[in-house]
């Protein structure tokens, strides 16, 4: 019997910190508990009647990378759950299918979290639809879309933001989290690295990691840099400033009026915003709400200024 038939999927940590298959005992216990909580949550989302029984499911920790294998003898351990499901409306759905969908739901939570940058975002604007409305496109702050199956979006919306906190806290620079699921002959993996950990652990960015901490929320500024991009769909522009590109949003109107200044060095007049997508004033990267762009170079010396009064 092949590996794909022996197991449903896995949650593992991979990297230099676990290359010999070892991990701190407390972190190992935390990871095991976190996996149990997450899988159990999505199992109960599908079959809430299982709350009435204390069902078990097996995991096996493997060496090489620290890996929790889910499956194998699942049917033997899940006999009580299978019997309970058969009493209700799940006669045609096996306990194995329920657990596979639970692992897939964990993958989708990670996928959506990385895409949106915040697990507390549960309402979505400017959505798109595909496949007879079975795929829902979620737009992030960069204007990018991720298409999510309707069922798994419903799972995501029902998920508490801290569901994956325990398993995510174990992630470090040299220890990534990988959630794998066998779907027929195909192995599908979703990876969580240190880069996105804070989305799932809800850690606050350290003050020293703030980009341009001297630019405080609400501060009136005049910044000099190159107007490097413009996006009419999101109505934003990019200001190249001290090695970074800051998102700039017109105080009123469309960016179209400012297009003649694209790719020129300019002075941007406006105010600083540290507001994030949830309305908190602790965004790491500042945005500029501008009301005037003053070109500093032009082929035409008589080129006029572009202001909000145009």
N, C-alpha and C positions, 0 to 999 in steps of 0.2 A: 504494500500500500504506500503510495507516494506521500511526500510531505504535505502537499496541498490537501490530501484527504485526511491526514492525521490531525490537522489543526484548522481552526477557523481563521485565526489571525493572531496578532501579537501586539504588545506594547513593549518597546525596548529602548534602552539608552545606549548610544553609540558614541565613541570618541576616545581620546587618549586617557581620560579619567576612568574608563571602564574597560580598557583594552584587555585586561587579564580576567575580566568577568567579576570583579569585586566592586562593591560600593558600600559606603558607610551603612551600618546596621539601621540607624534611625532613618536615613534616607530610603533605604530599601523597604522598611516597614511603611513609611509614608507613601511611597510609590504604589505598593501593593494595596493599601487602603484606598488610595485615590483611584486606582483602576477599578476596584470593587464598587466604589460609589458611582463612578461614571457609567460603567456597564449596567449596573443594577438600575440606575435611574432610567436609562433608555429602554431596558427590558420592561420596566413597569409602565412606561409611557405606552407601550404597545399592548401589554396585558395587565391592566391594573388589578385584576382579580388575584394576581400572584402576591399582592401585599398580605393576603391572608395566610400565606405559608412561608416558612423560613427555608426558601430554596437555596441550594448551593450550586456553584459552578467551579470547576477546577482550573488552576493555573499551575504552570511548571516553570521554574526559574532556570534558565540555561546559561552556561558559561560561554564566553567569547565576546559577546557584548551582553550587558545585563538585560535579559529578555524575559518577559512574562508571556508565556505561550497560552493562548486561550483555545480550548477545544479538546481534541483527543477523545477522552472518555466522557465528554459532556453529557451524552444521553443517559449514561448510568447515574451520574450525579443529579441530573435534572429530571429524574423520573417523576417526582412529586409535582414539579412544575408542569411537565407534559400532561400528567393526568388531570390537573386542574384546568389546563387550557382545553383539553378535550371535552370537559364538562360544559364549556361555554361555546363560543363561536369560532374556535381556532382549530377545528378538526382537520382542516386541510393545510394548516401551517405548523411545521415542526419547530421544536424548541431550538434547534440549530439555526433555523432561519431567523428567529427572533434575536438570537445573540449576534448573528452576522449583521443584522440591521442596526443593532446597538453599537457595534464597532464602527460601522459606516457613519452613524450619526456623530460619534466622537470625531471622526475625520472631518466631517462637514462643519462641526463647531470650530475646529482649528482653522479650517480653510476660510470660513466666513470671518472669524476673528482677525486673521492676518489681513484679509482684504479690507475690512472696515476699520480696523485699528482700535476697536472698542466693543467689548461684548455687551455693553449696556444699550447699544443702539438696537432697538426692536421695531422702530417705525422707519420705513424707507420711502424716499421720494424719487421721482423720475424713474420708476421701475420699468423694465421692458419684459416682454413675454415671448416665449418660443414654444414649439411643440404643443400646440393647442392649449397654451397656458399652463402646461405642466412644468415648464422651466421658467423660473423667475429671475430676471437680471437685476442684481443689486449694484447700485452705483456708489462708488466711494468718493472721497474728497478730491481725488485726482481725476475724476471723470471716467474711471475704468469700471467695467462691468464684470461681475461674476455671476454665471447662471447656475441656479441652485434648484434641484428637484423640489416641487411643492411640498412633498411629505417631509423632507429633511429641513426645509425652511420652517415648517411648523414645529419640528423638534427643537430647532435652534431658538425660536421665539419662546418656547416653554422652559428653556434652560436658564438656571440661575447663573449669573456671571462668574461665580466662584466655583462652579462645578469641577473645573480642571485645575484648580489652584494647587492642590497637593502634588499632582504629577508634574506640573509646570515648574514648581519651585525647585525641583531637583536639577533642572536644566542649567548648564553653565557654558562658558565659552568652549570647552572641550568635552562637553557631554550633551548631545542632542537627543530629543525625544522623537521616536519614530513609531507611528501607529500603522500597522499593516493588516490588510484584509485579502484573503484569497477569494477571488470571484471566478470560479471555473478554473481555467488554466492561467489566469492573469493574477498577478500580485499587484495590488494598489497600495501605495504608501503615502502618508502625509507626515511631514517633518516639521518639528518646532525647534528652532534654534534660540540662542541667547538674544538675538536681534529682536524677536517678537515676544520674549518671555513675559514682559511686564503687562502685555495685553491680558494675559490669563492669570497672572498673580496679583494684578492691581497695585504693583509697586509704584511709588512716586519717583519721578526722575529727580536725581540729585541736583541741587541748585547749580553746582559747578558744571553740570552738563547742559544747562540752558544755553541756547545759541543767542549770542549778543544780550547778556543779562542787563546791560546798560539801557537797552530799549525796553522801557516799561510800558505796561498797558495804559493806553490813553494819552501817552506822551506825544506832543506835536513835534514832528521831525522834518528835516530836509536831508534826504539821503542822495548821495551821488553814485551812479553806477551805470552799467549798460542795460538798456531795456531789451532783454534777451529773448522773450517769447510773448505770444498772445494767443489766447484760446477763447474764441467766441462762444463755444458751447458752455464753458464754465464761467465766462465773463471775467477772466483773470489774466494778469500779465505777470511776467517774471522780471525781477530786477536783480542783475548781477551785482552783489555787494560783498566786498571783502572775501572773495573766494566761495561765496554761497549764492544761491538763487532764492530770493524771498518772493513769496506769492504776494501780489498786489491786486487789490480790488478797488474799482472806482467807487467813490462815495455816492455818485448818482450816475445813471445812464449806462451806456454801452462802451466797451473798450474800442469800438470801431473808430471813434474820433481821434484816438491816440496812435493809430497804426503808422502814421507818417514818422513817428519817433522810434519805431522798432529798429533795433540793432545800432542805435546811436547812444553815445554817452549823454546822460541826462541828470537833472536834479529832479527828484520826486518829492513833492510836498504833500504831507498828509499826517496821519496819526497811527500809532502802533496799536495793534490788537494782539492780545495773548489769549483770546477766547478760543477754546477748542470746540469740537462738534457737539459737546454736551453743555456748552455754555459756561464751563469752568474757566477761570483766568490763569491757567497754569500750562498753556501750550509751550512745548519746548522751543519751537521755531516761531518767531513773530511773523505776523502778516502786516502789510501796510494798506490802510484804507486811504487812498490818495484822492486829492482834489485838483492837482495840477502837475503837469509834466513839462519841464523846461529843458528843451534840447540844448546841449552844450557844443554840438558840432553839426554842421549841415553844409551841403553843397551850395545852398542858397543862403547867403548871409542875412537875408531879410525874412527868413522863415519865421513865422509868428509863433507865439507861445500857445500851448494847448491848455486851456483851463476849463474848469467846470462851468464857466459862463458861456462857453461856445455853444 
